[in-house]
Amino acid sequence: MGSCPAALPGSPAALSPPPSANMKLIVGIGGMTNGGKTTLANGLHRSLPNCCVIHQDDFFKPQDQIAVGEDGFKQWDVLESLDMEAMLSTVRAWLSNPQKFARAHGVNVQPGAPDTHILLLEGFLLYSYKPLVDLYSRRYFLTVPYEECKWRRSTRTYTVPDAPGLFDGHVWPMYQKYKREMEASGVDVVYLDGTKPREELLREALEDIQNSLLNRG
């Protein structure tokens, strides 16, 4: 996490909560692989004051701890592949002292901004770990159609390259499984269309976050 850059033109006035605001907002940016999560998270990070980001991908367990499943593939796309306790501890560190957390992660706490701090959590299984689910103030879920998702995935280079057949044999089925479980458990999410232009998605999310801040103010 680098220092917080200047906000997008015109965004500070539109996004600043009331001067008396004193609040913490945790925003989830979840959804399918290659749905645009990181791009949206980076755009929000640049546009919101006193904003930090935690990426779920930073909590993958070492490769030798990833099991091989009945589908024959390394189980990267399951919750057990992630150290979610460590991620939760990181979120709690932010909750206990967002100013200290921001400084430790190179984010400049803006003295002229209202005392509002925002934490973005970005990842593909944000809403499947129960201890985290109730901490979100807002939960976004990005989706793209199967063919688009598969094409985007094929253009990406990963530290651990995709094995042949991984997308259809493991990645896509696990996405569908966790999405069904999320919906069955009644987790309230705001669905976003990941095929929209990134500027439109960013504007949509910014306006929604502003409304959340105003409603909490």
C-alpha positions as CSV (number, residue, x, y, z in Angstrom):
1,M,0.0,0.0,0.0
2,G,1.6,3.2,-1.1
3,S,0.8,6.7,0.1
4,C,-2.7,7.9,-0.7
5,P,-2.5,9.9,-3.9
6,A,-4.7,12.9,-4.7
7,A,-8.3,12.2,-5.2
8,L,-9.9,12.2,-8.6
9,P,-10.9,15.7,-9.9
10,G,-14.0,16.8,-8.3
11,S,-14.3,13.9,-5.9
12,P,-13.2,15.3,-2.5
13,A,-16.1,17.7,-2.2
14,A,-18.5,15.0,-3.4
15,L,-17.1,12.4,-1.1
16,S,-16.4,14.2,2.1
17,P,-18.8,13.3,4.9
18,P,-20.2,15.9,7.2
19,P,-17.4,17.8,9.2
20,S,-18.6,16.2,12.4
21,A,-18.3,12.7,11.1
22,N,-16.2,10.3,13.2
23,M,-16.5,6.9,11.7
24,K,-14.9,3.8,10.3
25,L,-16.1,2.2,7.2
26,I,-15.1,-1.3,5.9
27,V,-15.9,-1.9,2.3
28,G,-15.7,-5.3,0.7
29,I,-14.8,-5.6,-3.0
30,G,-15.5,-9.3,-3.8
31,G,-16.6,-11.4,-6.7
32,M,-15.2,-13.7,-9.3
33,T,-11.7,-14.1,-10.5
34,N,-10.7,-11.4,-13.0
35,G,-14.0,-9.6,-12.4
36,G,-12.2,-6.2,-12.0
37,K,-11.8,-6.3,-8.1
38,T,-8.3,-5.0,-7.9
39,T,-8.9,-2.3,-10.5
40,L,-11.9,-1.0,-8.6
41,A,-10.1,-1.2,-5.3
42,N,-7.2,0.8,-6.6
43,G,-9.5,3.4,-8.1
44,L,-11.3,3.8,-4.7
45,H,-8.0,3.9,-2.9
46,R,-6.9,6.9,-5.0
47,S,-10.2,8.6,-4.6
48,L,-11.1,8.3,-0.9
49,P,-9.3,10.1,1.9
50,N,-7.7,8.2,4.8
51,C,-8.2,4.9,2.9
52,C,-6.2,1.7,3.3
53,V,-6.5,-1.6,1.3
54,I,-6.1,-5.2,2.3
55,H,-5.8,-7.8,-0.5
56,Q,-7.0,-11.3,0.3
57,D,-4.4,-12.7,-2.2
58,D,-1.7,-11.6,0.3
59,F,-2.9,-14.3,2.7
60,F,-2.5,-17.4,0.5
61,K,-0.8,-20.2,2.4
62,P,2.5,-21.5,1.0
63,Q,2.3,-23.7,-2.1
64,D,3.3,-26.8,-0.2
65,Q,0.3,-26.4,2.1
66,I,-2.2,-26.3,-0.7
67,A,-4.0,-29.7,-1.0
68,V,-4.8,-31.5,-4.2
69,G,-8.6,-32.1,-4.4
70,E,-10.7,-34.9,-5.8
71,D,-10.8,-32.8,-9.1
72,G,-7.1,-33.5,-9.4
73,F,-6.1,-29.8,-9.1
74,K,-4.3,-27.8,-6.4
75,Q,-7.1,-26.3,-4.3
76,W,-6.2,-22.6,-4.7
77,D,-9.8,-21.4,-5.0
78,V,-11.1,-22.7,-1.7
79,L,-11.2,-20.9,1.7
80,E,-8.8,-23.4,3.2
81,S,-6.0,-22.1,0.9
82,L,-6.1,-18.8,2.7
83,D,-4.9,-17.9,6.2
84,M,-8.1,-16.1,7.1
85,E,-7.2,-15.8,10.8
86,A,-4.2,-13.7,9.8
87,M,-6.4,-11.6,7.6
88,L,-8.9,-11.1,10.4
89,S,-6.1,-10.1,12.7
90,T,-5.0,-7.4,10.2
91,V,-8.5,-6.1,9.9
92,R,-8.8,-5.9,13.7
93,A,-5.5,-4.0,13.9
94,W,-7.0,-1.4,11.6
95,L,-10.2,-1.3,13.7
96,S,-8.3,-0.7,16.9
97,N,-6.3,2.2,15.5
98,P,-6.9,3.2,11.9
99,Q,-4.5,6.2,12.1
100,K,-1.6,4.0,13.3
101,F,-2.4,1.4,10.7
102,A,-2.5,3.9,7.9
103,R,0.8,5.4,8.9
104,A,2.4,1.9,9.1
105,H,1.2,1.1,5.6
106,G,2.4,4.4,4.0
107,V,-1.0,6.1,3.8
108,N,-1.0,9.7,4.6
109,V,-3.7,10.6,7.1
110,Q,-5.1,13.8,5.7
111,P,-5.4,16.4,8.6
112,G,-7.9,18.5,6.6
113,A,-10.2,15.6,6.0
114,P,-13.0,14.7,8.4
115,D,-12.2,12.0,11.0
116,T,-13.4,9.2,8.7
117,H,-11.3,6.2,7.9
118,I,-12.1,3.7,5.2
119,L,-10.7,0.2,4.8
120,L,-11.1,-1.7,1.5
121,L,-11.0,-5.5,1.6
122,E,-10.4,-6.9,-1.9
123,G,-10.6,-10.6,-2.7
124,F,-12.4,-13.5,-4.3
125,L,-13.7,-15.2,-1.1
126,L,-14.5,-12.2,1.2
127,Y,-18.0,-13.3,2.1
128,S,-17.4,-16.9,2.9
129,Y,-15.6,-16.4,6.2
130,K,-18.2,-15.8,8.9
131,P,-16.0,-13.8,11.3
132,L,-15.5,-11.1,8.6
133,V,-19.0,-11.0,7.1
134,D,-20.6,-8.8,9.8
135,L,-17.7,-6.3,9.8
136,Y,-18.5,-4.9,6.4
137,S,-20.3,-1.6,6.1
138,R,-20.8,-2.3,2.4
139,R,-20.3,-5.4,0.3
140,Y,-19.7,-5.3,-3.5
141,F,-19.7,-8.3,-5.7
142,L,-18.3,-8.1,-9.3
143,T,-19.4,-10.5,-11.9
144,V,-18.6,-11.1,-15.6
145,P,-20.0,-13.8,-17.9
146,Y,-18.3,-17.2,-18.1
147,E,-16.7,-16.6,-21.5
148,E,-15.3,-13.2,-20.6
149,C,-14.0,-14.5,-17.3
150,K,-12.2,-17.4,-18.9
151,W,-10.7,-15.1,-21.6
152,R,-9.5,-12.6,-19.0
153,R,-8.0,-15.4,-16.9
154,S,-6.1,-16.7,-19.9
155,T,-4.4,-13.4,-20.4
156,R,-3.1,-13.2,-16.8
157,T,0.3,-14.3,-15.6
158,Y,0.3,-15.9,-12.2
159,T,3.2,-16.6,-9.8
160,V,1.9,-20.2,-9.9
161,P,0.8,-20.7,-13.5
162,D,-2.6,-22.2,-14.2
163,A,-2.5,-26.0,-14.9
164,P,-4.2,-27.1,-18.1
165,G,-7.9,-27.3,-17.5
166,L,-7.8,-25.5,-14.2
167,F,-10.4,-22.9,-15.0
168,D,-13.1,-25.3,-16.1
169,G,-12.1,-28.1,-13.7
170,H,-11.6,-26.1,-10.5
171,V,-11.8,-22.2,-10.7
172,W,-15.2,-21.8,-12.2
173,P,-16.9,-24.6,-10.2
174,M,-15.5,-23.2,-6.9
175,Y,-16.7,-19.7,-7.8
176,Q,-20.2,-21.1,-8.5
177,K,-20.2,-23.1,-5.3
178,Y,-19.2,-20.2,-3.0
179,K,-21.6,-17.8,-4.8
180,R,-24.5,-20.2,-4.2
181,E,-23.5,-20.6,-0.5
182,M,-23.3,-16.8,-0.1
183,E,-26.7,-16.3,-1.6
184,A,-28.2,-19.2,0.5
185,S,-26.8,-17.7,3.7
186,G,-28.4,-14.3,2.9
187,V,-25.3,-12.2,2.7
188,D,-26.4,-8.8,1.5
189,V,-24.2,-7.7,-1.4
190,V,-24.4,-5.0,-4.1
191,Y,-23.8,-6.7,-7.5
192,L,-21.7,-4.8,-10.0
193,D,-21.3,-5.5,-13.7
194,G,-17.6,-6.1,-14.3
195,T,-18.0,-5.6,-18.0
196,K,-18.8,-1.9,-17.6
197,P,-16.0,0.6,-18.2
198,R,-13.8,1.0,-15.2
199,E,-14.6,4.7,-14.9
200,E,-18.3,4.0,-14.7
201,L,-17.8,1.3,-12.1
202,L,-15.7,3.6,-10.0
203,R,-18.2,6.4,-10.2
204,E,-21.0,4.0,-9.2
205,A,-19.1,2.7,-6.2
206,L,-18.0,6.1,-5.1
207,E,-21.6,7.5,-5.1
208,D,-22.8,4.4,-3.2
209,I,-20.0,4.8,-0.6
210,Q,-20.9,8.5,-0.2
211,N,-24.5,7.6,0.4
212,S,-23.4,5.1,3.1
213,L,-21.3,7.8,4.8
214,L,-24.1,10.3,4.7
215,N,-26.5,7.8,6.2
216,R,-24.1,6.9,9.0
217,G,-23.2,10.5,9.7
